[in-house]
Amino acid sequence: MRGVFIVLEGPDKSGKSTQAKRLAASLRAAGLDVVHTREPGGTGLAEAVRRVVLDPDLRVHPLAELLLYEAARAQHTAELIVPALKKGSVVVCERYTLATLVYQGLARGLGVALARRVDRVATAGLAADLTLVLDIPPERFAQRDPSRAHDRLEREAPAFRRRVREGYRRLARTLPRTALVDADRPLDAVTADVAARVGRLLSRKGLK
C-alpha cells in the first residue's frame, strides 16, 4: 500500500517546522509510521546543497538557485520520500514543489511554467496528497524569533517577502489538494486546524 505524502508550506517564519513536528508527533502517537523531513535537505547530498543555497555570503543567480533546489529535491525524492511511501509510511515534509513555483517561479520571476517543467523531472511527477500553506502577513517576519541569524533567503527585502506571500495565496487557491491555513493565530489553534485537515485526508485513505 502506498503511504501518504503531506507537505507544509508557507513563507519564512510561518511556523512550518513547529507544525510539522507537532503533526508528526501526533500521527506517531496514533500508531502510524511517520517520516518527518524537510527541503532543501533530508539526505546527505540534499543537506549539503542546503548549506550552499542558503549561505548568506554567496550570490546565487535565480536559474542556478532553481537548479540547486531541484537537484536537492531529486535526491531527496528518490532516496527518502519514494521508499518511505512504498513502505506505507506517512511522509510529513517541510516544503516541496509549491515552494519552487512560488520562490523561483513567481518571486524570482523565472515563471511558473519553467519551474514546473524542471520540477516534474526532479520529482518524476510525484505530487503531495495534501499541501497546507501556512499563511502569515509579511510584517510578522520581523516579529518571530528576531534573535536568530538569517539565511540568504531570509535576508531578502520586504518586497520579496510580499511577492512570496502573494504567490502562495494565489497558487493555493488554484492548485488541487492544496489549502491555505491562517497561521496568524495562537499556536494551538493552527495545530488543531492542521490536524483536522490531515485527519480528513487519512480518513479518506482508510488510515483513521
C-alpha positions as semicolon CSV with decimal commas, in nm:
position;residue;x (nm);y (nm);z (nm)
1;M;0,000;0,000;0,000
2;R;0,126;0,345;-0,091
3;G;0,173;0,577;0,204
4;V;0,050;0,933;0,239
5;F;0,250;1,241;0,142
6;I;0,174;1,561;0,336
7;V;0,357;1,890;0,277
8;L;0,359;2,201;0,493
9;E;0,438;2,518;0,303
10;G;0,450;2,890;0,366
11;P;0,671;3,197;0,383
12;D;0,978;3,207;0,604
13;K;0,891;3,203;0,976
14;S;0,534;3,097;0,913
15;G;0,569;2,808;1,158
16;K;0,628;2,515;0,922
17;S;0,887;2,338;1,136
18;T;0,684;2,373;1,454
19;Q;0,363;2,248;1,295
20;A;0,542;1,965;1,111
21;K;0,696;1,844;1,439
22;R;0,361;1,858;1,614
23;L;0,185;1,681;1,330
24;A;0,447;1,407;1,309
25;A;0,430;1,351;1,685
26;S;0,050;1,325;1,686
27;L;0,049;1,081;1,395
28;R;0,311;0,863;1,565
29;A;0,102;0,870;1,882
30;A;-0,187;0,740;1,674
31;G;0,024;0,439;1,574
32;L;0,126;0,545;1,224
33;D;0,476;0,509;1,081
34;V;0,589;0,865;1,010
35;V;0,886;1,011;0,825
36;H;0,939;1,380;0,903
37;T;1,174;1,554;0,661
38;R;1,246;1,894;0,507
39;E;1,351;2,072;0,191
40;P;1,608;2,150;0,090
41;G;1,755;1,863;0,288
42;G;1,655;1,524;0,419
43;T;1,953;1,336;0,277
44;G;2,327;1,385;0,295
45;L;2,357;1,534;-0,051
46;A;2,046;1,749;-0,017
47;E;2,164;1,887;0,318
48;A;2,497;1,977;0,154
49;V;2,308;2,165;-0,119
50;R;2,104;2,338;0,153
51;R;2,419;2,476;0,310
52;V;2,526;2,619;-0,026
53;V;2,196;2,760;-0,148
54;L;2,114;2,929;0,185
55;D;2,465;3,061;0,253
56;P;2,421;3,439;0,311
57;D;2,772;3,507;0,185
58;L;2,701;3,372;-0,164
59;R;2,544;3,543;-0,463
60;V;2,326;3,292;-0,648
61;H;2,173;3,354;-0,991
62;P;1,796;3,278;-0,996
63;L;1,835;3,000;-1,253
64;A;2,122;2,846;-1,058
65;E;1,906;2,870;-0,745
66;L;1,624;2,683;-0,918
67;L;1,857;2,408;-1,038
68;L;2,022;2,371;-0,698
69;Y;1,687;2,332;-0,525
70;E;1,572;2,080;-0,782
71;A;1,896;1,882;-0,761
72;A;1,841;1,852;-0,387
73;R;1,478;1,754;-0,445
74;A;1,567;1,488;-0,699
75;Q;1,797;1,320;-0,448
76;H;1,554;1,366;-0,159
77;T;1,261;1,226;-0,355
78;A;1,446;0,922;-0,488
79;E;1,644;0,839;-0,174
80;L;1,395;0,912;0,102
81;I;1,040;1,007;0,004
82;V;0,957;0,742;-0,256
83;P;1,096;0,450;-0,050
84;A;0,903;0,571;0,256
85;L;0,579;0,593;0,058
86;K;0,633;0,247;-0,090
87;K;0,673;0,117;0,265
88;G;0,336;0,267;0,355
89;S;0,466;0,548;0,577
90;V;0,313;0,890;0,623
91;V;0,568;1,142;0,498
92;V;0,548;1,490;0,654
93;C;0,770;1,727;0,458
94;E;0,852;2,093;0,515
95;R;0,832;2,243;0,164
96;Y;0,820;2,066;-0,171
97;T;0,713;2,160;-0,524
98;L;0,496;2,459;-0,434
99;A;0,792;2,637;-0,273
100;T;0,977;2,630;-0,605
101;L;0,678;2,756;-0,802
102;V;0,643;3,045;-0,558
103;Y;1,002;3,141;-0,473
104;Q;1,174;3,082;-0,806
105;G;0,879;3,085;-1,045
106;L;0,697;3,391;-0,912
107;A;0,911;3,583;-0,662
108;R;1,231;3,545;-0,868
109;G;1,043;3,594;-1,194
110;L;1,158;3,278;-1,374
111;G;0,799;3,184;-1,447
112;V;0,579;2,908;-1,307
113;A;0,590;2,715;-1,635
114;L;0,970;2,680;-1,628
115;A;0,978;2,597;-1,257
116;R;0,709;2,332;-1,307
117;R;0,890;2,170;-1,602
118;V;1,215;2,134;-1,411
119;D;1,031;2,015;-1,101
120;R;0,849;1,740;-1,289
121;V;1,182;1,599;-1,400
122;A;1,330;1,618;-1,050
123;T;1,030;1,456;-0,880
124;A;0,940;1,211;-1,157
125;G;0,591;1,357;-1,126
126;L;0,544;1,280;-0,757
127;A;0,287;1,511;-0,600
128;A;0,172;1,554;-0,243
129;D;-0,162;1,412;-0,131
130;L;-0,216;1,731;0,069
131;T;-0,029;2,061;0,079
132;L;-0,113;2,302;0,360
133;V;0,009;2,660;0,318
134;L;0,064;2,841;0,647
135;D;-0,029;3,199;0,571
136;I;0,109;3,494;0,770
137;P;0,127;3,866;0,690
138;P;0,477;3,979;0,581
139;E;0,513;4,208;0,884
140;R;0,512;3,904;1,114
141;F;0,853;3,802;0,975
142;A;1,043;4,055;1,185
143;Q;0,845;3,969;1,497
144;R;0,918;3,595;1,502
145;D;1,245;3,470;1,651
146;P;1,424;3,804;1,587
147;S;1,748;3,688;1,753
148;R;1,812;3,404;1,507
149;A;2,065;3,466;1,229
150;H;1,904;3,492;0,887
151;D;1,996;3,273;0,591
152;R;2,030;3,407;0,236
153;L;1,659;3,396;0,154
154;E;1,558;3,537;0,490
155;R;1,779;3,837;0,416
156;E;1,573;3,930;0,112
157;A;1,397;4,266;0,103
158;P;1,040;4,310;0,229
159;A;0,921;4,341;-0,132
160;F;1,046;3,989;-0,199
161;R;0,861;3,854;0,106
162;R;0,544;4,024;-0,014
163;R;0,577;3,854;-0,353
164;V;0,629;3,521;-0,180
165;R;0,317;3,558;0,030
166;E;0,109;3,676;-0,266
167;G;0,241;3,384;-0,472
168;Y;0,145;3,130;-0,208
169;R;-0,202;3,276;-0,170
170;R;-0,255;3,285;-0,545
171;L;-0,143;2,929;-0,615
172;A;-0,301;2,777;-0,306
173;R;-0,641;2,887;-0,434
174;T;-0,596;2,721;-0,773
175;L;-0,392;2,404;-0,721
176;P;-0,559;2,071;-0,636
177;R;-0,512;1,916;-0,290
178;T;-0,381;2,250;-0,161
179;A;-0,530;2,470;0,111
180;L;-0,449;2,791;0,295
181;V;-0,425;2,777;0,674
182;D;-0,441;3,101;0,874
183;A;-0,118;3,084;1,074
184;D;-0,159;3,429;1,228
185;R;-0,336;3,273;1,527
186;P;-0,232;3,113;1,855
187;L;-0,007;2,811;1,802
188;D;-0,257;2,556;1,933
189;A;-0,532;2,687;1,706
190;V;-0,311;2,640;1,400
191;T;-0,214;2,291;1,519
192;A;-0,581;2,196;1,558
193;D;-0,661;2,324;1,209
194;V;-0,373;2,129;1,054
195;A;-0,470;1,815;1,247
196;A;-0,832;1,839;1,133
197;R;-0,739;1,874;0,767
198;V;-0,490;1,588;0,785
199;G;-0,742;1,377;0,974
200;R;-0,993;1,413;0,692
201;L;-0,728;1,304;0,441
202;L;-0,634;0,999;0,647
203;S;-1,000;0,904;0,682
204;R;-1,038;0,910;0,305
205;K;-0,728;0,692;0,279
206;G;-0,866;0,448;0,534
207;L;-0,591;0,521;0,787
208;K;-0,810;0,668;1,059
